[in-house]
Structures are given as structure tokens and as C-alpha cells.
Amino acid sequence: MDRKTAQERIARLRSEIRHHDYLYYVKDQPAVSDEAYDKLYRELVKLEEQFPDLVSEDSPTQRVAGQPLTSFPTIEHAAPMLSLDSDQDEATLRRFDERLRKGLAAADAGTKTLVEYVLEPKLDGLSVELVYRDGLLQHAVTRGDGRRGEGITANVRTILSVPLRLREPAAGERPIPPFVAVRGEVIMHAEVFDKLNERLIAEGNEPFSNPRNAAAGAVRQLDPQMTAARPLDLYAYDILASEGVEVASQWEVLEALRGWGLRVSDLVDRTQTLDGILAYHKGIEEKRDDLGFEIDGIVIKLNDLAARETLGWTSRHPRWAFAFKFPPRKEITRILSILPSVGRTGVVTPVALMLPVEIGGVTVARATLHNREEVARKDVREGDRVRVQRAGDVIPQVIERIDEPERERSPAWTMPAVCPSCSTPLVERGPFTVCPNSFECPAQLAGRIVHFASRNALDIEGLGDETAKMFVAQGLVHQLPQLFDLKAEQLVHLEGFAEKSANNLVAALAKASQPELQRFLYGLGIPEVGVSVARDLARHFGTFAALRSADEAGLQEVPGVGPRMAEQITTFFREPKNAEVLDALLTRLQLVETAPAVASDSPPVAVLPLAGKKIVFTGGLTRLSRREAQELAERLGARATGSVSKSTDWVVVGEDAGSKADDARKLGVATLDEDGYFALLREYGVEI
């Protein structure tokens, strides 16, 4: 066969195979036998071997063609992937419906607004973004922090229900857009999950606790061959961003996704009433055990996309959608023993070890008892018969004790007086029992190292959970500051290290030794201090010395810091052992602060040039990545938000900008191109 004939035949074979893949994996309506399909596939493989220059990335033979990776790249989403507000309480659902209807009615100046909801099953899997350009799968990304995630393209290519090339539309269907970012859920079917766990147990390995964890583990394999060995599925349910796609409703979004060859749930429905939502919820819950995959509730979305823009978003979730969860599954078992477990933050949690029981297809043998007051309130003891549930269908917890009048009970359980890991006397903080030896307690230290090295803290590449545990177990790190004393020659003999990886980690530690104040504060793991609080504290006080010497009244001057948080922060800094470790850290690190150190009797206030401003970035920038531009804005005091509102000060519009630029024009918000953004910074005295 000559090359031209082979090229034509290859194109026909690929088209036929894609069509049969779509019918089999998406529509569940196979049109040919397995033998006939295999014959087509073998012919394509043979021709591509004969003419290797004709092989293309979207060929069905290339699904498992990726080489093993050393790590996953970080990729920014085309649009924020927000989480949903959720509850299992019907009263909360009713309040959501009332707020939504009132919000739309007010926006329409009193006119009656027709409200229609799209109802979808809430899949319990791994949320991902698929980006297609000119119909070809460009990349796939995990949700991550909602703004950026891990690039898992090679692994997602192994999922047979994910088209490598979008399906050519039939007459009357929407054409393939030049660009579209699709949100979907990667799941593992129950049958596959059971077989995987059976194999892991037979091999002497730890089984997965639930299908969601198994799916996430499969997707995050560095070798695509390993992912392909654990069959996954993907359901698409949203368009995050697009070019050339004209849709007015969520229902049209789902139709478009189906038309392009993506799998969409057949269980979706529409309703205009709250009663319709409740009926759908009840019906889906009754079908739950027969679906063959895990769901944990339903998702309710306003159908009208323009009306969604009117309602807008909070910083965490859209105001036009709600997840109505199912009640947790429950079973009965017996507590064998209760053990204190020390977490990363020093909180000692009573954990019940139980006779294994299956809850919703998952074997449960451990459950949290939360704190000493909860143990006393429920009066659960070793040997008691108890009812257990998986909260959110994931985290096992003991609900209540089942009375057994004829059975003699064990003595009441009490928290130990000293830490089971480091023997430090435990202290009580409200209902919680805490080991105050924050930075030297072995049970806390590995977790604190991982947190200190995490992306929002010092972002130390190569310092993950297993490495941190090994450093502690080998005695290389007894205190957090000793991380920065590590030498490559100490690491080369450790499992998983070679000369290059040892040098890389030491270099990463050196690079991280000049952290910004807000990253340092977050990395310390101060109780109740998350990313946003750390940022606000850094902006307010300007220097670590000023923050460290602040009293509770001074801390409460920071927006969002209340009495309890202020008490937790001051307690953390006043703990003698913490103070020793902090002093040692400061001898090894050079903090990047926003204001010069001041005397403790002069209230410090960091004056930042963009304090109080809100900036939204859309599209690609050339001189900086969007992430770098956002971080720069935040270092200067601004808030880089994910959506445009009337309170936004500027929208920075880069190349291939999305709908946010249009939103800015509609709302009258000032827009800047990249040059305009840097000119603005210069106006505030910032040179780039």
C-alpha cells in the first residue's frame, strides 16, 4: 500500500473507531461486536507501524502513549473551579431557593422572574478540567486550589469516555468551538473498585477506602500505563470558558457537551419548583445503590446563564447553585479500643478501633470520636456496641451508643495526662486536648514539615509527606529549623535519593530561606491562621516582630480576627518551646517584610500601595505569568479575585481573554492591558 492510500485508510479507520468508542463508552449502545472492533483497531495499529510519520496525538492508538513523569506540572484553569454550597438539611435548601428567587426579583425591578433549575446527580469523584483547542484535547488539569491544578493530560487520555478529538457534529448540532474548557468528574465504577481492592489485598497492599480515593490515586499515577490499568470514567457537566459557543442555559450546555461526544449523565432533569427538587432528590436516593458508582447527593443549578450573572458568586461558591446532600450511611459495630491520636496541629483526637463493618461498599474499622467532651457526651467506651456513619460518605464517625442492659461495660475512657508521642503534659483548650510541644513532638513534626513546605507556605519542591516522615524517623530533623541545616551528603544514602535529587532539595531549601512574611506565617501552622488570615496579619503588622509582640486587643484590630483567634495566636507565640523554635528559625531565614521593624510600643501598620483594591486578571500575560501577576498584586495589598463585580477596581485583560472582559464592560469596571497594568504599578511607585 502506498503512503497516500495508507493515509486515506488511516483517516477512515480513526473515524470509524472514534464513532464506535462514542457509541460504546458514551452512549452505551455498541453497534459492532468486540471482534469486529478489534479487527479495525489492529488494522490501524499495523498501518501506523508501517507509516510512523502518519501517527497523530489524537489517534485511538495513542491513548496510552505517554512516558512516565517525574512530577505533574502546575497549570492555571481557564476559569475558577469553585466549590458548591452544600447541606443535607431541607430548611437550608428552602433558604437557598428563597434567596435566589428574591435576588432575581429584585434585579428585575419587581417583575416576575421565571425560575427553572437543572438537577444533576452529585458524582463522588475527582473534579477535572478538560481543555480542547480546535477539537483536540490540549490538556487536563485537576481542580487543585480552584485556580490552578496538576496537569494530568497523559493519564486522562487513557479514559476511554474522554474524546481525544471532539465528535464532528451532526446536522443542526453545535459546531466544534475553537476553544472550550470543560469541567467533569472522574469516577471509578463500583465493580472496578472491588476488583482493584481484591488485587491489592492479594498482593499484601493497603486497599483504598472508597472509589473516590481510588480514582484520585489512579489519575495521579506518574506512569499513564498504571492509570490505564485502573479503568476510569468521566462525566462532563459544565463549560468553564469557551470561544464561539452560544448557549443561554445549563440545559443547552449539557446538550452541547453530548453533541461533542462527551459523556453526560442520563439522570439530569429540570424543574421550576421546590417540590420538584425534593421529588428528584428522593428518586435519585432510591436508585443510589443500583447506579454502579458513588453519588452523595444532587446538584441544583439555575438554568438561565444570564440570570446567574445577576446573582453572582461569593469568594467560595456561586449563589445560583446548591448541593443537596444525602443523609450519611449508617451501620452497627463494636468498639474494640479507643486510642489517642496526635495530629499535625497538636490536637489529640480519640480514635475508635472497631470490628470492621461495610458502610456503603467501604470497609470501616476506625472512626473519630472528635474530642474528650464528645466521648463523655455520647458515653462510649471500649467494648460498646455503636452506630457508625460515613459523614459526607467519606469520614467515619461514631453517632451513638446502643444500650445493652445485660452487658457489663468497661470503665469510662479518659484522655491521657501526657502526649502519647513525646510525653509532654497535655493542655485543655475548650473541648480539645492539645500537645503544646508544637515543633518537637514527633507525631506533629512530620506534618508540620509538610505544611511548612506546602505551596501556600514556603513552597519547597520535593519535600512531601514520605520525605518528611523519613527525616523525622532517621533523626535528621528533631526541630523545624534543622531543615535548613541539611546537607546533600546526609541525604544521598536515604531511600529515594540520589546525588541529583539530594542537591535539588538542598537548593530548594536555600531558595525558600527568604520567604514572604505571609507565607512564613501560614507555614507555621498557627491555630486558626489560614492563607487569608496570614495575609491580613502580614499586611496589618508589616513585620514578624510587631505581630509576635501584639496583644489580643491589637490582633483584634485586624479585620476577621475575633477574640478566640486572637487568643490562639497569642498563646502560640507565648509558648516557651515555640518561642525557642521561632528564634532558631529566624537565625536561618531572612523574612521579606512589608514595613521596617518598629518598637513594640508603637502600633505598626503596613502601608501598601494597592491596599483595599480589587483586581481581576483574564487571559494570558507575556512579561509575567498570570499567577505571578496575581501574587505581585497581593504583595502590594490588592485582592486578586476570580470574578468581576461592581466593587472590582480593575480588570487586567491579556491575550485570549475570556468573558471577564465582557463582564467588566457591562459593569463599567475599568480595564487595563498588560502595559496599562505595569503603568499603573509605576504610578504607585512600583517598578517592574
Stockholm file with secondary structure:
# STOCKHOLM 1.0

chainA/1-688         MDRKTAQERIARLRSEIRHHDYLYYVKDQPAVSDEAYDKLYRELVKLEEQFPDLVSEDSPTQRVAGQPLTSFPTIEHAAPMLSLDSDQDEATLRRFDERLRKGLAAADAGTKTLVEYVLEPKLDGLSVELVYRDGLLQHAVTRGDGRRGEGITANVRTILSVPLRLREPAAGERPIPPFVAVRGEVIMHAEVFDKLNERLIAEGNEPFSNPRNAAAGAVRQLDPQMTAARPLDLYAYDILASEGVEVASQWEVLEALRGWGLRVSDLVDRTQTLDGILAYHKGIEEKRDDLGFEIDGIVIKLNDLAARETLGWTSRHPRWAFAFKFPPRKEITRILSILPSVGRTGVVTPVALMLPVEIGGVTVARATLHNREEVARKDVREGDRVRVQRAGDVIPQVIERIDEPERERSPAWTMPAVCPSCSTPLVERGPFTVCPNSFECPAQLAGRIVHFASRNALDIEGLGDETAKMFVAQGLVHQLPQLFDLKAEQLVHLEGFAEKSANNLVAALAKASQPELQRFLYGLGIPEVGVSVARDLARHFGTFAALRSADEAGLQEVPGVGPRMAEQITTFFREPKNAEVLDALLTRLQLVETAPAVASDSPPVAVLPLAGKKIVFTGGLTRLSRREAQELAERLGARATGSVSKSTDWVVVGEDAGSKADDARKLGVATLDEDGYFALLREYGVEI
#=GR chainA/1-688 SS CCHHHHHHHHHHHHHHHHHHHIIIIISSCCCSCHHHHHHHHHHHHHHHHHSGGGCCTTSGGGTTCCCCCSSCCEEECSSCCCCCCEESCHHHHHHHHHHHHHHHHHHTTTCCCCCCEEEEEEECSEEEEEEEETTEEEEEEECTTSSEEEBCHHHHTTCTTSCSBCCCCCTTSCCCCSEEEEEEEEECCHHHHHHHHHHHHHTTCCCCSSHHHHHHHHHTCSSHHHHHTSCCEEEEEEEEEEESCCCCBHHHHHHHHHHTTCCCCTTCEEESSHHHHHHHHHHHHHHGGGSSSCEEEEEEEESBHHHHHHHCBCSSSBTTEEEEECCCCEEEEEEEEEEEEECTTSEEEEEEEEEEEEETTEEEEEEECCSHHHHHHHTCCTTCEEEEEEETTTEEEEEEEECCTTSCCCCCCCCCSBCTTTCCBCEEETTEEECCCTTTCHHHHHHHHHHHTSTTTTCCTTCCHHHHHHHHHTTSCSSGGGGGGCCHHHHTTSTTCCHHHHHHHHHHHHHTTSCBHHHHHHHTTCTTCCHHHHHHHHHHHCSHHHHHTCCHHHHTTSTTCCHHHHHHHHHHHHCHHHHHHHHHHHHHCCCBCSSCCCCTTSCCCCCCTTTTCEEEEESBCSSSCHHHHHHHHHHTTCEEESSCCTTCCEEEECBTCCHHHHHHHHHTCEEECHHHHHHHHHHTTCCC
#=GC SS_cons         CCHHHHHHHHHHHHHHHHHHHIIIIISSCCCSCHHHHHHHHHHHHHHHHHSGGGCCTTSGGGTTCCCCCSSCCEEECSSCCCCCCEESCHHHHHHHHHHHHHHHHHHTTTCCCCCCEEEEEEECSEEEEEEEETTEEEEEEECTTSSEEEBCHHHHTTCTTSCSBCCCCCTTSCCCCSEEEEEEEEECCHHHHHHHHHHHHHTTCCCCSSHHHHHHHHHTCSSHHHHHTSCCEEEEEEEEEEESCCCCBHHHHHHHHHHTTCCCCTTCEEESSHHHHHHHHHHHHHHGGGSSSCEEEEEEEESBHHHHHHHCBCSSSBTTEEEEECCCCEEEEEEEEEEEEECTTSEEEEEEEEEEEEETTEEEEEEECCSHHHHHHHTCCTTCEEEEEEETTTEEEEEEEECCTTSCCCCCCCCCSBCTTTCCBCEEETTEEECCCTTTCHHHHHHHHHHHTSTTTTCCTTCCHHHHHHHHHTTSCSSGGGGGGCCHHHHTTSTTCCHHHHHHHHHHHHHTTSCBHHHHHHHTTCTTCCHHHHHHHHHHHCSHHHHHTCCHHHHTTSTTCCHHHHHHHHHHHHCHHHHHHHHHHHHHCCCBCSSCCCCTTSCCCCCCTTTTCEEEEESBCSSSCHHHHHHHHHHTTCEEESSCCTTCCEEEECBTCCHHHHHHHHHTCEEECHHHHHHHHHHTTCCC
//
